């Protein structure tokens, strides 16, 4: 079976649905999810964006205090996506009419596992387990999830329209790259502007800053010195608009909006700082408002 290396990015265009909304989609609902992921990847590949699709089943308690699971479908790519490519990847999922909603461009859930990849042709992905077998965790789309194991001589069942590959995770030689350094410097300065815009940094905002922009994380990129951070942020102001893909800009926007909500309330001064940062990234005001309305 062919082996492929998955994208290294953790920034994922992510959608979610209550698994109860998927009832009746397929006699075997998991195949319906795979086909939806395949349609999204196929649309993206036709638009020039090769990517992988990841799935996670997360426990959830609804407003009626009933326990269920939220299924997330995340699209990950190392490419610098354009607006048009983000739209192409999103359209099949949002038009599925099964209650799928856009979570935004967020960090890939830790529980997620890859299910499909475009090469640009779309394939199902399987992982090598510690004992040498192929492995994929197949959610039953309702708690509890279950795992299916297959031997190397027997490939996975359906959907028949997709081939199969073994997915391997590569190493990231650019973890300390200039690109990531500038993104972190820019995000740190904007988050500081947002959380300090009212002149008070409360405990929740302080905890948010420590978790996302703490000294240890900044030190990895050589930004734990205030002068170096300021210099990198100034460079980021000039270069990030041209350097980043559209989905990477939306990922930063998601982080800025989270900073606005860190204290449990969004202040007009915080939104002003968010809008100014979005303008630096070349995002249009209407685009920013539309994105935040979809993901809030």
N, C-alpha and C positions, 0 to 999 in steps of 0.2 A: 504494500500500500504506500502511496506517495507520502512524503513527509514535507511539511511546510512550517515556516516560522511565523508566529502570530505577530501582529503589530505590538509595539512596546508601550504605546501611550496608555495612560490611565484615564484620560479625559474622554468621557463617553456620552454620546447623544442617547439619552435614556428615556424610555417610555414605561408605563406601568399600568396594570389592570388588576382588579380584584378577581381571583380565579373563579369566583362564582359567576362572573359575567361571561365566562367562556363556555358555559354549559350548552351542549347541543351544537357546537361549532363543527365537531367531527365525531365519528364513532370513537376514534382515538384522538383526543384533543391535542395531545402533544404534537402530532403531525401537523395540525393546523397552525400551531405556534411556529414550527419549523418552516412551513411554507410562507408564513408571513415574514419571517426573518429573511427567507430566501428572496422574496419579492423586493424587500427593502434593499438588500445587497445588490440584487440585479439592477435595480434602478440607479443605485449609486455607481455601479461599475459602468453602466452606459453613460453616465455623466462624468466618467473619468476618475472615480474615487474607489479604489480597492479598500476593503475593510473586512472586519470580522464582527460577528454577532455573538453576544454573550447573554446568558439567562441566569436569573437568581430567583429563588422562591423565599420570600421573607415573611415571618409571622406577623400578623396584624390583628388588632382588635378594633372593630368598627364602632360607630357612634351608639349602636344598640348593645355594645359590650359583647358582641358575638365574635368568637375567634375564627379567623380565616387566614389566608395567605395572599400576599401581593406578589404577582409575577412581574419581574422587570425584564425588559428586552433592551439591551444596550448595544450600540454600534460604535466600534472603536477603529481608528485608523491613524497611521503615522503621517498621512498626507495633510497638507495645508488646504482644507476644504474652502471652496467659495460659497457664497450665499446660495447659488443655484444647486450646488452639490448637497448642501445641508437640506435644502428643500426636497431634492430627489430622494434622499435617504429617508426623510420623515414622512413623505406623502403616503406611501402604502400602509404604514402603521396607523396614522391618524385618520385614514379613510376606511379602516377596517370595520368600523361601526360595532365594535364589541366592548366599548367602554375604555379603550386605550387612551391615556392622557400623556402629555409631554411633561416629564420631570425636568427637562432642560439638559444642558451639557454639564455633567457632574462627574465626580470621581467614581470610577467603576466600583460597584459594590464588592466588598471583600469575598462574599459568598458566590460571586458569579463564576460561571464556567463557560468556555467557548462552545458554540454549537454549529456555527457555519462560518465560512470564509469565502471571499470572492478573489479570484486569481488572474483574470477577472471572471472566469466561469465560477459558478457557485458550487461549493462542496460542503458536505457535513464534516465536522471536525471531531476527531477522537483523540484521547490522551493516552500516553504510555504510563501505566501505573508502576508502583514499586516492584511488583512481581512479574512485570513484563507483559501483562495483558493490556488490551485496549479497555479504556474505561470512560464512561460518561454517566453523570448523575442525571437521571431522568425524573423530573418532578411528576407526581401523580396528579398535579393541579388541584390540590387539596391536601391538607396535612394528613399523614406525614409524607414527605417525599421519599422516593426509593431510588436505588442504584441498579443499573444493568451493567453486567460485565460480559465481554465477548473475547474469544481467543483470536489470535492473529490470523488463523485460517478461516474464520467465519466473520465476514463483515456485518455491519449493522443493517437492520431492516429499514425500509422506506424512510422518507418518501422516495419513490423510485426515480424521480426526475433529477436527483442530486447524486453526484459521486461521493466518494469517501476519501479522506486524507487523515493522516496522523499529525496532530498539531503539536509543535514544540515551542517553548518559550525561549526567546533569545536573550542575550545579555545586552544591557543598554550602555554603549560606550559614551553616550552623551549626557549622562546623568548630571554632570557638572558643566554642561555645555553653556556657551554664551547665551544661547536662546533661553534656556531655563533660568539662568542667572538674572537676565533682564526681566523675565516674567515675574519672578519672585520679588525683585526689587520694586517693580511697579505695583504689584499687588499689595506689598507691605505698606508702601507709602500711602496708597489710596485707602486701605483699611484703617490706617492710623488717622487719616483725615476724616473718615466717616465716624469712627468711634469717639473721636475727640472733638467733633464739630459743635457739640453743645457745651463744651468746656468741662464736662464731667465724664470720667471713665469709671463706670460702675463695675461691680464684681463680675457680672456676666460678660460684659465687653472685654474686661481684662482676661477672663478665662478663654474667650474666643481668640484673642490675639496671641495668647500663650500657646494654645493648641495649634494654631495655623501658621504663626509667624514667630515662634519662640527662638531664643538665641541659638539652640542646637541646630535647628533647621537653617537659619541664616548662616551659621558658621560653615556648613557644608559647601556653600557657594561663596564663601569669603565675604559675606555681607554683615558680619557681626560688628564691624566697625562703622560708626555713624557716617563718617566721611565717605567711606567706600560705598555704603548704601545710598547716600545722597547722589554720588556721582553715577552709580548704576541706574538709579531712578531717572536722572536727567537724560541719560543716554537712551533709556527705554522710551521716554516721551517722544524722542525723535525717530526711533527705529521700529517700534512694535507694530505700528499700523501696517507697514509693508512686510514685516517679518512673519506675522501670525496668520493662520488660516481663520476663516470666519467662526468655525466651531470653537477654536481656542479663545477667541474674543468673547464668545458667549459663555465659555467656562469662567473666564474672569468676571464677567458681568454677574453670573450666578453667585460667585464668591462675594462680590461687592454687596449684592442684595442681602446675602446672609449676614454680612457685617452690619447692615442697616437694622436688621431684626435682632441682633445679638442681645440687645437690652429689652426685647419684647415690644418695642414700639418704634415705628418709623417716623423720623423727624424730617421736616422740610429741608433743614440744613444738611442732613445726611443724604437726601435725594439729590440735592444740588451737587454735592461732592461726587455722587455716583454718575450724574449726567456729565459732569466735566471730565471724568475719567473715560466715560464711554465715547465722548467726542474725540479724545486723544487717540482712541482705537479706531476711529473712523466709523463708528456705529451711528446711524441716524436716530434722532429722538423718537420718531414714530416706531422705528424698529425696536428700540429699547422698551418702550411702553408696551408694544404688542407682545414681546417675549416675556416680560414680567407678568403680564396679565395671564398668560398661558401657564406659567409655572408657579405662581404664588399660591 
